[in-house]
Amino acid sequence: MARSPRRITHRLYFTPGMFGFGRLAAYDYFAHLEKALEARLRRHGAEVESYVVDVPPTASVRRRAARLAELVARTADHDGDSGPIHLIGHSTGGLDARLLACPTAQLPTSPDALRWLPRLASVTTLNTPHHGTPLAAFFATVSGQRMLYALTALTFILLSLGSPPMAAASALVVAVGRLDRALGLQLRVLDSTTDALLRVLDDRRSREVRSYLDAIKSDQGAMIQLTPEAMDLFLGAVANRPGVRYQCSVAMAPPPSPRTVARTLGRPWSVISTTLFATLYGITARFDERYPCAAPELPPEAEAALERAFGRVPGARANDGVVPIRSQVWGDIAWAGFADHLDVLGHFQGTGPGDHVDWMTSHSGFGLPQFHAMADALAAGMLAGAQR
C-alpha cells in the first residue's frame, strides 16, 4: 500500500513590538492572530507550528533579531523538516524580522543560528515603523520612558484581566496630560500609578510583570533606533532577501475629536482610554519635513491600495496612535484599513466575554469582519511566498 505524501509543515514565528510582550504571566499577546493564521493555513492542507519569541521589550533591534534567529534555529529542524518558515512582526517586531532576513546583516549570534534562512518564505509586518515614528523620540526621554512603563503595565492588565483599577488609570491620564509641566512631580505620579496598577495582580504575576517592565528601564536601545533619524540609516543598510515575499498590514485611526470623547460619556474607562489614545495620536502626528516618517514616494500600486482602502490617500499625519500609516508600508500591502495599533492583533471590542479585549478606545470601527479579512489576506500572502 502506497504511503500518503507527507504534508508540508509551515512554521510561524511571531515577534512583538511596542506595548507587546509575546507571552507573559500565562497571557498570550498574539493569541487571536496566531489562531486565525493557523486555521487558514490548515484549510489549505498545511501542517502548522507556531512560536512566539521572548525578546527584551525595548532592546536594540539587532539584539532582538538575534534572539529571534536563535528561536528559529532551535525549533525549525525537527525530523529533518525542510518546510517553509514565516516571520510575523508587529510594530518593532517587523524590524526584527527584516533585519534578520537581510543578507548582509551582522547579528550577535553564531552562524548556526542562521542556517535555516534559505527556507525563509515570507516576512509579514503589521503596523511597523519602517520609516520611524515620532513617538519613539518621546519615549526615549526620561518622562517618556516612565510613561511607556506605565502604559505597558496598563496594557497587560487590560488584556489579561479585562479592566484596570479606575483610580490608577485616572491618575495616569492626569500625569500624562501634565508631562511638560512640574516634571519631577509627574514622574513620581507615573511611578506610583504603575505600582497601583501592579497591585491588582497576584504575587506571582506581579513579579513576572515587574521583571518585564524593569527590562524596559534597563535597555531603551529600540526607542532610540525607532526615531525617524535613526530609521533613515536602517533603511539605507537593510536590504530585502531575494526570493522572500515581503508583505504588510497598514492601518490608521480616525483623528480624535471632541465628538469622539463625547461618545464615551457615562463610561468611565472609555473616557480614560480615549484620552490616552488622543495623547498618543497627537504625539505620533508630529511632522518634520526633514524626516517625515514616510518613503519619498510610494509605488503606484501602494498608493492605489491606500486610496481603495480609505477613499483617499492618507496624509503624513495619519496614524494608528503609535505609528504613522505611511511609515508602515513595506513590500506588498496585503491589507489596509481603519484600525489602531492593537486592533490588528485582535485586541478590539469583542462580541462576548473573553472573546476580545479593547485597550485603545480609538473608535476605529475595526471588528471581527475586518480582522477576518486581514487574516485571510496575510495567510494568502504567506502561502504565495511558500510557492516561490
Protein Blocks (a to p, Z undefined) as FASTA:
>chain_A
ZZddddddddddddddehiahjaehiafklmmmmmmmmmmmmnopacddddddddfklcf
klmmmmmmmmmmmmmmgghiabdcddddehjlmmmmmmmmpmkbccdbdfklmmmmmmpm
bdcdehiafkopfklmmmmpmklmmmmmmmmmmmmmmmmnopacfklmmmmmmmmmmmmg
okllmmmmmmmmmmmmmmmpcfklmmmmmmmmmmmmmocklmmmmpmklmmmmmmmmccd
ehiacdddddddddddfklmmmmgoilklmmmmmmmmmmmmmmmpccfklnopafbdcfk
lmmmmmmmnopacdfkbcehlacfklmggcjafbgcdddfklmnopacdfbehiaccfbd
ghnopafklmmmmmmmmmmmmmmmmmZZ
